């Protein structure tokens, strides 16, 4: 059984002994597990609750409203993703049945005065697709976005300290990052058919960017591949967020820190009743033009550079397209010696 460490980041807003102490804990967790539980994050419970209530209104709302929020192309990471429209395992080149979740994605609000937004309005900075008639939905999701975005930036400062680079290293590469927040809705209705062989609520994958800050209901479902190579369940402790590393950070750290392989398993087949699980993932990316290559502090004679340089934008597009077009991803894989966990 893999234990996901709990790390309290209270008081880590500035450089000093508190930051150094937490940086050591983060380095240990990232080396061993690649997942951690975050306490002291500072997100107010009422902001979280309002966002979850808004999500319930949307996912339990009319299909016509949902369909109005479908993106016009697979490159636009906004709006509603229907049940069975993606198969995340394809991001690692694994042929798998469609996943059993719905989702709603938002990004930075489009700024017509920002030349980067204008240049990428067809892709990385496409306008958000909000459901008509529910202003509270937009307000609640954006309020949570602001809170969790601040947490992600605090974490990258801690991680930079842990890696022996300037505390603002990642800030210099994430000033206009195409971050995305995805509300995942896993709901099985009473009497629903059993999943197909090998079908997951969300297929095995690694996340694509720098890091993910995840709210998850404290119910079983999330599973990670631990240091022993076995799948193990992760249920967050009360008031904790989960944090896992993405492929870009694995490449930046030359696999000193691993991008953790994870999935969401369906509830037991012999329990035919309804089953709900909610999660909200904030994917912190790097600027599309950021060149990612192993940090000098993570390259040694015993660990030579394992990855060639890649721009974060190209990496993200390559990762996104596989699951949505149901084909293997063209991006570099960070799975390494955990390949066996992907096979039945």
N, C-alpha and C positions, 0 to 999 in steps of 0.2 A: 504494500500500500504506500503510495507516494503522498507525502505531506506537503501541502502548498503553504509556504511560510506566510505568517501575518506580519506586516511591517507598518508601523505607525509613522506617518510623515509629519506629525504635528511639530511645528517649530522649525521646519526646513525651508523657510522662505528666503533665507540669506546664507551666505557662506559662513562657516564657523564649525565648532565641534559637533553640533547637532547634525549638520549636513554631512560631515565626514563619517559620523557613526552610522547614519542611515545608509549612506553610500556603500559602506562595507556590507551591510545586510542585503542591499539590493544586488550587489555583485555576487554574493554567495547564492542568492535565490536564482539569479539569471544563469549562473554557471551550472547549477545542479538541476533545476526544474524548468526554468523559462516561464514559470507562472508564479504570481504572488498575490496575496490578499492585502488590500490596501485599507488601513484604518487611518483616521485622522485626516480624511480627504476634504472635509469641510462642506460637502454638498448638503444643503438643508433638506430634511425629509419632506417638507411640503412641496418643494420644487420637484422632487422625484415623484411624489404621489400624484401631483397634477399632470405630469407627463404621462404616467401610466394610465390615468383615468382618460386622458385625451386619446391615447392609443386604443383603449378599449372601445371608445365611441366609434373610432374609424373602422377597426377590424370587425366590429359587430354591426356596422352600418350598411347601407344599400350597396349592392354590387355596382350600380351605375356610378356612384360616387367614387368607388375604388378605381373603376375602369377609366374615369376621367383623369386619374393621376398616373396612368401608365406612361413611361417615357417613350418618346418617339423612336429611339434607337437603342441598341444594347450598349453603346458607348456612353450613354448618359446615365450616370449613377444617381438617379433621383427618382422619387415617387414610389409607386406600388409595384411589388413583385408578387404575382399570384402564387398560390400553392402549386408546387411542382414545376415552376418555371426555371429553376436552376438545379444544378448538381455540382456541389462544391468540390467533390473528389476529382473532377476533371481538371481543376487547377494544379493537381499533382499527376496528371496523366492517367488517372484511373477511371475506367468505364464503370459507371454506377447508375442505378435508377434515380429519377428525379427526387429531390429532397422534399420533406413534408413540413414546409413552413411557408408562411407569408411574411412579407417584410415591407417596411416603408423607410425610404432613404431621404435624408436631407444633407445639404452641404452649406457652405458659406452663402449667405444671402448675396445675390448678384449685385455688383456695384458697377453701374454704367460709366462711372468716372475713373475706374481702375483699368489701365490698359491691359493688364494681365487677364483680368476677368473678361474683358471684351474680346481679346484674342482667343480665349479658350471657352467662350460661351456655348459652343457646340459640344463640349466634352467635359473638361475638368471643372469648369465654373458655370455650367448650365444653370439657368434659374431654377429655383425649387418649384415643385409641383404641389401646390396646396389644395386641399379639398375645398370647394366652394361652400359657403354657408356656415363654416365653423372657424371663426377667427380665434377662438380659444385654443383650438388644436395647434395652430401656428404659434401662438404666444407661448403655450406650455412647452412645446418642443424646443423653441429657440431659447427659452429660459434655462432649460436643462443643458442645452448645447453650451451656453456661455459658462456654466459652472464646470462641466466636465472638460471643456477645452482648457480652462485654467489649470485643472488637475494634470492634464497631459503635459503641459508646458513645465509645471513644477517637477514632474517626473523626469523629463529629459535633462533638466539641470542637475538633478541628483545622479542620473545615469552618466552624464558627461564627467562629473567628479569621480564616479566609480571607475571610469575608463582611463583616467589620467590625462584628459584633454581639458581645455578651458571650459568653464562651467556654461558658457554661452555657445559652445560649438554647434549644438543642434539648432539653437535659435537662428543662427546664421543661415541654416539650410531649410528652415521651415516657416519663413516669413510669409509666404503665399502658398502654403501647402494645400493641396486639394482634399482636405479632411472630409470625412463622411461619417454621419451618425445613422446607424441602421437599427430600427426597432423590429425585432424578430418576434413573431407570434406563432407559437406552436399550440394548436388546439385540435384535439381529437373529439369528434362528436360521438355520442352514445351510439353503438352499433356500427361504427365505421369499420370498413374491411381491414384486415391485418396488412401490415406493410409487405411489400414484395421481398423476396430473398435479397439480402444485402442492402435494403433500403433503410436510410437513416432519417431522422428529423433534419439533421444537417450533416452532410457527408464529411469524411475525414479531410482535413486541410490544414495548412499553415496560413496565418494572416499575412497580408502582403506588404504592409508598410513598416513604420518605425515601431509603434506599439499600439495596443488596443486597451482601452479602459472600458470594462464591461460591468454593467448591472445585470445580475441574474437572479431570478426567483430562487429561494432556498429549497429547491426540490431536485431530485435526481434527474439526470439527463446528460449533463456535460461530462465528457470523459477526455482525459489527456493521456498521451504516452509519456510515462515517467522515465527516469534514468535507467530503470531495469528493462525498458523496452516493452512493458506491458500496459494495456489500457487500464486506467483507474478512474473512479468516479470523483468528481469535485463538486461539493456543495458549499457555497460561500457561507462564512460565519456571519452572524447578525451585524448589520450596518457596514459590512465590508464590501468594497468593490473588488473585482478581479482585474488583474493586469497581466497581459501576455505579450510576448515579443513578436515582431513581424519579420518577414524575410529581409527587408532592407537593413534592419539592425543586426541580423545574423551576418549579413555580408559586410557591413561596416566593421563588425567585431571579429570577422574572420572565424566565425563559429566558436569564439570564446563564450558567447551567449547564443543559445540555440532558439530558433523560432519553433515554438512548441506545436507538435501535431495534436489536433483535437477534433472532436466531433460531438454531435448531440444525438444520443440514442433514443429510439422511441420507447414509450412506456410498455410494460409487459403485455404481451398479446393476450394472456389469460385474464387480464383485467379489462373487460370490454366497455367500461364506463367512460365518461368524458374525462379528458386530461388536458390541463392547461399549463403551459410554461411560457414565461416572458423573459426576454433579455434585450438589453439595449447596448449596442457596441459603438463606441466612439473610436474610429480608426484614424490615428494620427499619422499622416503621411509626410513625405519630404517634398520640397518644391519640385515641380515637374522637370526643371532644368538642372537640378542638383546632381552632381556626379558622385556616385556612391562606389567606393572602393575601400578595401581593408585599411583601418587606421594603423599608423606606425606602431602605436602602443600594443597592438594585437597581432603583430607579425614578428615571429622569432625564427631562429634557425630550426627549432623543433616544430614550429607551426608556420611554414611558409604560406604565402598568400594563396588562398583557395578560390578566389573569385576575381574575374576581370571587372573593369569599370563598366558601369551601366548608369544611364540617366534614370532617375526615379520615375519620371513620367512614362517612359517606354516600358519599364518593368511593370508599372501598375496596369497599363493597357493590356500587356501580354497576360497578366494574371486574371484580369477581369473577363476577358473574352472567352477563355476556355469553358468555364462553367455555364456561361450564357448561350454559347453556341454549341454546347455539348461536344466539345473536342478537347484534346490535350492542350495544356497551356504551353506557350513558347518560352516562358520565363525560366530562369535558372531555378533549380530546386535546391532547397536547403535541408531536405529530409535526411540525406546521408545514410548512416547505418540503421535508420529506423524504417527502412523500406519494407521490411517484413510485416510491420504492423498494418500496412495498407492492404494486405492480402487476407482473404478469408481463412 
